[in-house]
Amino acid sequence: MRVSDRQGGDSNWYRYMDDFPNCVHQSELIQLASNGIHFTWHNRQQGQASILRKLDWAFGNQQLISCWPQAKTTFQARIDSDHSPIIITLSPRPPHQRARFKFLNLWVDQEGYDQAVRAAWGTTTIGNPFSRLTTKLRALKGYLSNLHKNNSSHISSRVVQAEKKWQEAQALHDQFPQDLIAGQRERDMGVF
């Protein structure tokens, strides 16, 4: 769309490059509000050979904007492609719901499982038999969740943290595309 959407490589702006912004304007398309990575494509090179471009866009027409005035896009960090994934949100997200409880068979073999079951089943309850059963199961859920937190390696949270660090490295490289250290950090963080 403009010179600021390019970093590295040929810095000349040729006349044919006006075709895309002119087409968008003549089509009366409106760029959706966005956040995240600005340069959505990277040639995966380092140093002077590094080229970053804003190649991916999200547009809407007047009808879309009228129906979805809160429409926005998020350009995420590049993961398996040289292009950034785009998430288009048309309405506010629903409130976060807690995940359902799932019993993991591996808990049976973990140290402390028997004590957790005994503690939950030893809980004093009142009410009819079904109400007492559900109260004890709810208590057992809490004990087993704590057992899991204390005894698991939390691989899921480690993966989330590694992806977050990689995204941060990409955002830094996006802000400072000529910084060799930022480029190397992005490359290093992308290796799991």
Kinemage of the C-alpha trace (Angstrom):
@kinemage 1
@onewidth
@group {chain A} dominant
@subgroup {mainchain}
@vectorlist {calphas} color= white
{ca met a 1} P 0.000 0.000 0.000
{ca arg a 2} L 2.865 2.422 0.839
{ca val a 3} L 6.631 2.628 1.253
{ca ser a 4} L 6.392 2.090 5.045
{ca asp a 5} L 4.999 -1.400 4.362
{ca arg a 6} L 8.414 -2.530 3.089
{ca gln a 7} L 11.715 -3.136 4.857
{ca gly a 8} L 14.833 -4.494 3.192
{ca gly a 9} L 15.330 -5.566 -0.411
{ca asp a 10} L 14.717 -3.145 -3.280
{ca ser a 11} L 13.660 0.183 -1.752
{ca asn a 12} L 12.416 1.739 -5.014
{ca trp a 13} L 8.718 2.454 -5.429
{ca tyr a 14} L 7.729 1.624 -8.987
{ca arg a 15} L 4.663 3.031 -10.744
{ca tyr a 16} L 2.972 -0.414 -10.971
{ca met a 17} L 3.039 -0.577 -7.171
{ca asp a 18} L 0.287 2.052 -7.129
{ca asp a 19} L -2.104 -0.447 -8.748
{ca phe a 20} L -3.011 -2.228 -5.502
{ca pro a 21} L -3.814 0.875 -3.403
{ca asn a 22} L -5.722 2.352 -6.371
{ca cys a 23} L -7.752 -0.859 -6.729
{ca val a 24} L -8.609 -0.836 -3.004
{ca his a 25} L -9.666 2.811 -3.222
{ca gln a 26} L -11.762 2.336 -6.385
{ca ser a 27} L -13.440 -0.738 -4.879
{ca glu a 28} L -14.413 1.368 -1.846
{ca leu a 29} L -12.862 -1.152 0.500
{ca ile a 30} L -12.095 -0.122 4.061
{ca gln a 31} L -9.113 -1.517 5.923
{ca leu a 32} L -10.259 -3.123 9.183
{ca ala a 33} L -8.689 -1.927 12.414
{ca ser a 34} L -5.737 -4.129 13.245
{ca asn a 35} L -3.128 -4.922 15.838
{ca gly a 36} L -0.208 -7.323 16.146
{ca ile a 37} L 2.625 -7.781 13.662
{ca his a 38} L 2.881 -5.058 10.995
{ca phe a 39} L 5.126 -6.878 8.527
{ca thr a 40} L 3.125 -9.995 7.663
{ca trp a 41} L 5.725 -11.687 5.437
{ca his a 42} L 9.395 -12.449 6.084
{ca asn a 43} L 11.829 -14.153 3.724
{ca arg a 44} L 13.479 -15.911 6.697
{ca gln a 45} L 16.882 -14.472 5.878
{ca gln a 46} L 19.145 -12.575 8.249
{ca gly a 47} L 21.109 -9.333 8.109
{ca gln a 48} L 21.237 -7.477 4.809
{ca ala a 49} L 19.337 -10.311 3.068
{ca ser a 50} L 16.338 -9.924 5.432
{ca ile a 51} L 13.182 -8.692 3.688
{ca leu a 52} L 9.961 -7.844 5.517
{ca arg a 53} L 6.720 -6.842 3.793
{ca lys a 54} L 3.141 -6.013 4.713
{ca leu a 55} L 1.535 -8.334 2.138
{ca asp a 56} L -1.549 -9.521 4.011
{ca trp a 57} L -4.541 -7.279 4.643
{ca ala a 58} L -8.120 -7.448 5.851
{ca phe a 59} L -10.662 -5.213 4.151
{ca gly a 60} L -14.408 -4.838 4.345
{ca asn a 61} L -17.053 -2.900 2.494
{ca gln a 62} L -19.494 -0.395 3.956
{ca gln a 63} L -22.110 -3.092 4.566
{ca leu a 64} L -19.691 -5.175 6.634
{ca ile a 65} L -18.693 -2.140 8.688
{ca ser a 66} L -22.386 -1.273 9.238
{ca cys a 67} L -23.195 -4.803 10.413
{ca trp a 68} L -20.003 -5.305 12.405
{ca pro a 69} L -18.735 -1.894 13.590
{ca gln a 70} L -16.404 -3.594 16.096
{ca ala a 71} L -14.699 -5.700 13.374
{ca lys a 72} L -10.947 -5.910 13.848
{ca thr a 73} L -8.014 -8.026 12.787
{ca thr a 74} L -5.071 -9.451 14.651
{ca phe a 75} L -1.938 -10.339 12.716
{ca gln a 76} L -0.253 -13.075 14.719
{ca ala a 77} L 3.347 -14.194 14.792
{ca arg a 78} L 4.523 -16.368 11.916
{ca ile a 79} L 4.595 -20.025 13.003
{ca asp a 80} L 4.661 -22.579 10.175
{ca ser a 81} L 4.635 -20.181 7.251
{ca asp a 82} L 6.481 -17.119 6.064
{ca his a 83} L 3.110 -15.295 6.335
{ca ser a 84} L 1.392 -14.189 9.538
{ca pro a 85} L -1.961 -15.785 10.390
{ca ile a 86} L -4.828 -13.317 10.461
{ca ile a 87} L -7.692 -13.517 12.928
{ca ile a 88} L -10.751 -11.443 12.090
{ca thr a 89} L -13.047 -10.739 15.025
{ca leu a 90} L -16.522 -9.551 14.115
{ca ser a 91} L -18.024 -9.268 17.583
{ca pro a 92} L -16.867 -9.265 21.179
{ca arg a 93} L -15.707 -12.622 22.473
{ca pro a 94} L -18.086 -14.513 24.723
{ca pro a 95} L -17.070 -14.715 28.367
{ca his a 96} L -14.430 -17.351 29.030
{ca gln a 97} L -15.913 -20.605 30.260
{ca arg a 98} L -13.916 -22.902 32.461
{ca ala a 99} L -12.904 -26.183 30.905
{ca arg a 100} L -14.762 -29.256 32.061
{ca phe a 101} L -13.063 -31.491 34.574
{ca lys a 102} L -11.508 -34.635 33.117
{ca phe a 103} L -10.149 -37.507 35.135
{ca leu a 104} L -6.642 -38.483 34.038
{ca asn a 105} L -5.773 -42.165 34.491
{ca leu a 106} L -2.146 -41.289 35.245
{ca trp a 107} L -3.252 -39.787 38.571
{ca val a 108} L -3.937 -43.282 39.945
{ca asp a 109} L -0.204 -44.066 39.828
{ca gln a 110} L 0.958 -40.746 41.278
{ca glu a 111} L 2.134 -40.384 44.827
{ca gly a 112} L -0.573 -38.757 46.915
{ca tyr a 113} L -3.539 -40.062 44.893
{ca asp a 114} L -4.807 -42.367 47.654
{ca gln a 115} L -4.512 -39.609 50.251
{ca ala a 116} L -6.414 -37.182 47.995
{ca val a 117} L -9.275 -39.666 47.545
{ca arg a 118} L -9.398 -40.432 51.281
{ca ala a 119} L -9.391 -36.708 52.142
{ca ala a 120} L -12.202 -35.938 49.685
{ca trp a 121} L -14.268 -38.925 50.778
{ca gly a 122} L -13.721 -37.990 54.419
{ca thr a 123} L -15.357 -34.608 53.850
{ca thr a 124} L -18.374 -34.093 56.076
{ca thr a 125} L -21.477 -33.513 53.993
{ca ile a 126} L -25.170 -33.024 54.621
{ca gly a 127} L -28.248 -33.577 52.507
{ca asn a 128} L -29.679 -36.490 50.598
{ca pro a 129} L -27.353 -39.278 49.360
{ca phe a 130} L -27.054 -37.818 45.840
{ca ser a 131} L -26.225 -34.352 47.192
{ca arg a 132} L -23.561 -35.830 49.517
{ca leu a 133} L -22.056 -37.780 46.594
{ca thr a 134} L -21.801 -34.713 44.333
{ca thr a 135} L -20.301 -32.650 47.172
{ca lys a 136} L -17.597 -35.286 47.744
{ca leu a 137} L -16.903 -35.541 43.997
{ca arg a 138} L -16.537 -31.756 43.836
{ca ala a 139} L -14.066 -31.921 46.739
{ca leu a 140} L -12.174 -34.742 44.990
{ca lys a 141} L -11.952 -32.597 41.866
{ca gly a 142} L -10.164 -29.899 43.877
{ca tyr a 143} L -7.770 -32.380 45.453
{ca leu a 144} L -6.953 -34.005 42.084
{ca ser a 145} L -6.455 -30.632 40.391
{ca asn a 146} L -3.942 -29.669 43.081
{ca leu a 147} L -2.249 -33.066 42.776
{ca his a 148} L -1.907 -32.527 39.040
{ca lys a 149} L -0.476 -29.023 39.445
{ca asn a 150} L 2.063 -30.230 41.991
{ca asn a 151} L 3.150 -33.413 40.189
{ca ser a 152} L 2.948 -32.709 36.464
{ca ser a 153} L 5.577 -31.182 34.250
{ca his a 154} L 3.092 -28.584 32.913
{ca ile a 155} L 4.192 -29.223 29.324
{ca ser a 156} L 1.196 -27.276 28.012
{ca ser a 157} L 2.111 -24.155 29.949
{ca arg a 158} L 5.766 -24.477 28.864
{ca val a 159} L 4.674 -24.644 25.211
{ca val a 160} L 2.460 -21.580 25.697
{ca gln a 161} L 5.375 -19.704 27.307
{ca ala a 162} L 7.753 -20.682 24.474
{ca glu a 163} L 5.242 -19.539 21.842
{ca lys a 164} L 4.741 -16.264 23.723
{ca lys a 165} L 8.511 -15.631 23.786
{ca trp a 166} L 8.692 -16.399 20.062
{ca gln a 167} L 5.843 -13.990 19.337
{ca glu a 168} L 7.565 -11.320 21.428
{ca ala a 169} L 10.783 -11.903 19.463
{ca gln a 170} L 8.862 -11.538 16.191
{ca ala a 171} L 7.231 -8.328 17.415
{ca leu a 172} L 10.657 -6.936 18.358
{ca his a 173} L 12.056 -7.909 14.942
{ca asp a 174} L 8.974 -6.341 13.357
{ca gln a 175} L 9.715 -3.052 15.161
{ca phe a 176} L 13.458 -3.124 14.435
{ca pro a 177} L 13.824 -5.076 11.180
{ca gln a 178} L 17.464 -4.098 10.579
{ca asp a 179} L 18.603 -5.090 14.081
{ca leu a 180} L 20.690 -8.245 13.626
{ca ile a 181} L 20.271 -9.237 17.272
{ca ala a 182} L 16.472 -8.993 17.023
{ca gly a 183} L 16.554 -11.124 13.864
{ca gln a 184} L 18.759 -13.737 15.506
{ca arg a 185} L 16.561 -13.775 18.623
{ca glu a 186} L 13.474 -14.416 16.477
{ca arg a 187} L 15.260 -17.274 14.730
{ca asp a 188} L 16.514 -18.763 18.027
{ca met a 189} L 13.081 -18.533 19.696
{ca gly a 190} L 11.443 -20.299 16.743
{ca val a 191} L 13.384 -23.499 17.383
{ca phe a 192} L 11.547 -25.712 19.841
